[in-house]
């Protein structure tokens, strides 16, 4: 099976509020974390998106292809 995930990477400088789980049957929790405090296990598409925008982060290797834009 092939999965396609689309995402945009940016930097938020003024974030407030608490992330909310809107689909509890699909996701257990959401939380804000500093890039230096990412959990050891990440959803593979999330790791791929983070790797595209933050090459300096130590992230798990995932089998994915990233198209560079711009």
C-alpha atoms as an extended CHARMM CRD file, in Angstrom:
* protein
*
        70  EXT
         1         1  UNK       CA              0.0000000000        0.0000000000        0.0000000000  PROA      1               0.0000000000
         2         2  UNK       CA              1.2480000000        3.5000000000       -0.8060000000  PROA      2               0.0000000000
         3         3  UNK       CA              0.6790000000        6.4160000000        1.5430000000  PROA      3               0.0000000000
         4         4  UNK       CA              0.9120000000       10.0500000000        0.5010000000  PROA      4               0.0000000000
         5         5  UNK       CA              1.3490000000       12.7480000000        3.1320000000  PROA      5               0.0000000000
         6         6  UNK       CA              1.4530000000       16.4330000000        2.3070000000  PROA      6               0.0000000000
         7         7  UNK       CA              2.8000000000       18.9490000000        4.7950000000  PROA      7               0.0000000000
         8         8  UNK       CA              4.3310000000       22.3730000000        5.1230000000  PROA      8               0.0000000000
         9         9  UNK       CA              7.1930000000       23.1750000000        7.4860000000  PROA      9               0.0000000000
        10        10  UNK       CA              7.4700000000       26.5510000000        9.1380000000  PROA      10              0.0000000000
        11        11  UNK       CA              8.5130000000       28.0880000000       12.4080000000  PROA      11              0.0000000000
        12        12  UNK       CA              5.9700000000       29.3510000000       14.9130000000  PROA      12              0.0000000000
        13        13  UNK       CA              7.2140000000       32.1590000000       17.1190000000  PROA      13              0.0000000000
        14        14  UNK       CA              4.1040000000       33.0880000000       19.1100000000  PROA      14              0.0000000000
        15        15  UNK       CA              2.1640000000       29.9420000000       19.9760000000  PROA      15              0.0000000000
        16        16  UNK       CA             -0.3660000000       29.7060000000       22.7570000000  PROA      16              0.0000000000
        17        17  UNK       CA             -3.1030000000       27.3680000000       23.8770000000  PROA      17              0.0000000000
        18        18  UNK       CA             -3.2420000000       23.6230000000       24.2560000000  PROA      18              0.0000000000
        19        19  UNK       CA             -3.3380000000       21.2150000000       21.3110000000  PROA      19              0.0000000000
        20        20  UNK       CA             -6.6230000000       19.2970000000       21.1620000000  PROA      20              0.0000000000
        21        21  UNK       CA             -7.4440000000       15.7590000000       20.0790000000  PROA      21              0.0000000000
        22        22  UNK       CA            -10.3870000000       16.1360000000       17.7110000000  PROA      22              0.0000000000
        23        23  UNK       CA            -10.5140000000       12.5060000000       16.5430000000  PROA      23              0.0000000000
        24        24  UNK       CA             -9.9770000000       10.3570000000       19.6710000000  PROA      24              0.0000000000
        25        25  UNK       CA            -10.7270000000        7.1750000000       17.7260000000  PROA      25              0.0000000000
        26        26  UNK       CA             -7.6620000000        7.8980000000       15.5470000000  PROA      26              0.0000000000
        27        27  UNK       CA             -5.1820000000        9.6430000000       17.8380000000  PROA      27              0.0000000000
        28        28  UNK       CA             -4.4670000000        9.3150000000       21.5470000000  PROA      28              0.0000000000
        29        29  UNK       CA             -2.8120000000       12.6550000000       22.3270000000  PROA      29              0.0000000000
        30        30  UNK       CA             -1.1990000000       15.8010000000       20.9440000000  PROA      30              0.0000000000
        31        31  UNK       CA              1.3730000000       17.9580000000       22.6640000000  PROA      31              0.0000000000
        32        32  UNK       CA              3.7590000000       20.8130000000       21.9620000000  PROA      32              0.0000000000
        33        33  UNK       CA              7.4190000000       19.8750000000       22.4090000000  PROA      33              0.0000000000
        34        34  UNK       CA             10.6860000000       21.6480000000       21.8120000000  PROA      34              0.0000000000
        35        35  UNK       CA             12.6420000000       20.2430000000       18.8420000000  PROA      35              0.0000000000
        36        36  UNK       CA             15.3910000000       19.1770000000       21.2440000000  PROA      36              0.0000000000
        37        37  UNK       CA             12.8690000000       17.1540000000       23.3020000000  PROA      37              0.0000000000
        38        38  UNK       CA             11.1710000000       15.0830000000       20.5990000000  PROA      38              0.0000000000
        39        39  UNK       CA             10.0330000000       11.6240000000       21.7260000000  PROA      39              0.0000000000
        40        40  UNK       CA             12.1040000000        8.6130000000       20.6800000000  PROA      40              0.0000000000
        41        41  UNK       CA              9.2370000000        7.1010000000       18.7000000000  PROA      41              0.0000000000
        42        42  UNK       CA              7.5340000000        9.3030000000       16.1180000000  PROA      42              0.0000000000
        43        43  UNK       CA              4.8000000000        8.6540000000       13.5750000000  PROA      43              0.0000000000
        44        44  UNK       CA              6.9230000000        7.9970000000       10.4690000000  PROA      44              0.0000000000
        45        45  UNK       CA              5.2360000000       10.6470000000        8.2670000000  PROA      45              0.0000000000
        46        46  UNK       CA              5.8080000000       13.2030000000       11.0460000000  PROA      46              0.0000000000
        47        47  UNK       CA              9.4930000000       12.2860000000       11.2190000000  PROA      47              0.0000000000
        48        48  UNK       CA              9.7420000000       12.7210000000        7.4390000000  PROA      48              0.0000000000
        49        49  UNK       CA              8.1500000000       16.1830000000        7.5840000000  PROA      49              0.0000000000
        50        50  UNK       CA             10.4190000000       17.2600000000       10.4320000000  PROA      50              0.0000000000
        51        51  UNK       CA             13.4910000000       15.9710000000        8.5860000000  PROA      51              0.0000000000
        52        52  UNK       CA             12.5640000000       18.0580000000        5.5170000000  PROA      52              0.0000000000
        53        53  UNK       CA             12.5850000000       21.2770000000        7.5140000000  PROA      53              0.0000000000
        54        54  UNK       CA             15.0530000000       20.5620000000       10.3000000000  PROA      54              0.0000000000
        55        55  UNK       CA             17.9810000000       18.5320000000        8.9880000000  PROA      55              0.0000000000
        56        56  UNK       CA             19.9330000000       19.0960000000       12.2130000000  PROA      56              0.0000000000
        57        57  UNK       CA             17.4960000000       17.0140000000       14.2910000000  PROA      57              0.0000000000
        58        58  UNK       CA             18.3540000000       13.4250000000       15.1660000000  PROA      58              0.0000000000
        59        59  UNK       CA             15.3830000000       11.5870000000       13.6720000000  PROA      59              0.0000000000
        60        60  UNK       CA             14.7480000000        7.9350000000       12.8550000000  PROA      60              0.0000000000
        61        61  UNK       CA             15.3710000000        6.8140000000        9.2860000000  PROA      61              0.0000000000
        62        62  UNK       CA             12.1550000000        6.2220000000        7.3780000000  PROA      62              0.0000000000
        63        63  UNK       CA             11.5570000000        4.9200000000        3.8900000000  PROA      63              0.0000000000
        64        64  UNK       CA             10.1760000000        8.0330000000        2.2030000000  PROA      64              0.0000000000
        65        65  UNK       CA             10.8860000000       10.4300000000       -0.6340000000  PROA      65              0.0000000000
        66        66  UNK       CA             10.8110000000       14.1980000000       -0.1400000000  PROA      66              0.0000000000
        67        67  UNK       CA             10.2730000000       16.5740000000       -3.0340000000  PROA      67              0.0000000000
        68        68  UNK       CA             12.0760000000       19.8640000000       -2.4780000000  PROA      68              0.0000000000
        69        69  UNK       CA             10.0500000000       22.9150000000       -3.4930000000  PROA      69              0.0000000000
        70        70  UNK       CA             11.2160000000       26.3960000000       -4.2590000000  PROA      70              0.0000000000
